[in-house]
């Protein structure tokens, strides 16, 4: 295959693209991992209060 400049786009061009894709995938994986590690679980008391109130509304209806 020839690119517009007339040079052949051989395996080296494809290799560079694969490297760039692998690098960007790795960066995204690290960012997502850090974001997930930053998530905090809700306090147990708050969690139980919301569940108890939801059950009360369910029983009333």
C-alpha positions as CSV (number, residue, x, y, z in Angstrom):
1,X,0.0,0.0,0.0
2,X,1.2,3.5,-0.8
3,X,0.4,6.5,1.2
4,X,-0.3,9.9,-0.5
5,X,3.4,10.8,-0.4
6,X,4.3,7.8,-2.5
7,X,6.1,5.9,0.3
8,X,5.1,2.4,1.1
9,X,3.4,2.0,4.5
10,X,5.1,-1.2,5.5
11,X,5.1,-3.2,8.7
12,X,7.0,-0.5,10.6
13,X,4.1,2.0,10.3
14,X,1.7,-0.7,11.5
15,X,4.0,-1.6,14.3
16,X,4.1,2.1,15.5
17,X,0.3,2.2,15.4
18,X,0.1,-0.9,17.5
19,X,2.5,0.5,20.0
20,X,0.5,3.7,20.3
21,X,-2.7,1.8,20.8
22,X,-1.2,-0.5,23.4
23,X,0.2,2.6,25.2
24,X,-3.1,4.4,25.3
25,X,-4.9,1.2,26.4
26,X,-2.4,0.9,29.3
27,X,-2.8,4.6,30.3
28,X,-6.6,4.2,30.3
29,X,-6.4,1.0,32.4
30,X,-4.3,2.8,35.0
31,X,-6.6,5.8,35.1
32,X,-9.7,3.6,35.5
33,X,-8.0,1.5,38.2
34,X,-7.2,4.7,40.2
35,X,-10.7,6.0,39.8
36,X,-12.2,2.7,41.1
37,X,-9.8,2.6,44.0
38,X,-11.0,6.1,45.0
39,X,-14.6,4.9,45.4
40,X,-15.8,4.9,49.0
41,X,-18.4,2.6,50.4
42,X,-21.3,4.3,52.1
43,X,-21.4,4.3,55.8
44,X,-23.2,1.3,57.3
45,X,-25.6,3.5,59.3
46,X,-26.7,5.6,56.3
47,X,-27.1,2.4,54.2
48,X,-29.3,0.8,56.8
49,X,-31.4,3.9,57.3
50,X,-32.2,4.2,53.6
51,X,-33.0,0.5,53.4
52,X,-35.3,0.5,56.5
53,X,-37.2,3.6,55.2
54,X,-37.6,2.0,51.8
55,X,-39.0,-1.2,53.4
56,X,-41.4,1.0,55.5
57,X,-42.7,2.7,52.3
58,X,-43.1,-0.7,50.7
59,X,-45.2,-2.0,53.6
60,X,-47.4,1.1,53.6
61,X,-48.2,0.8,50.0
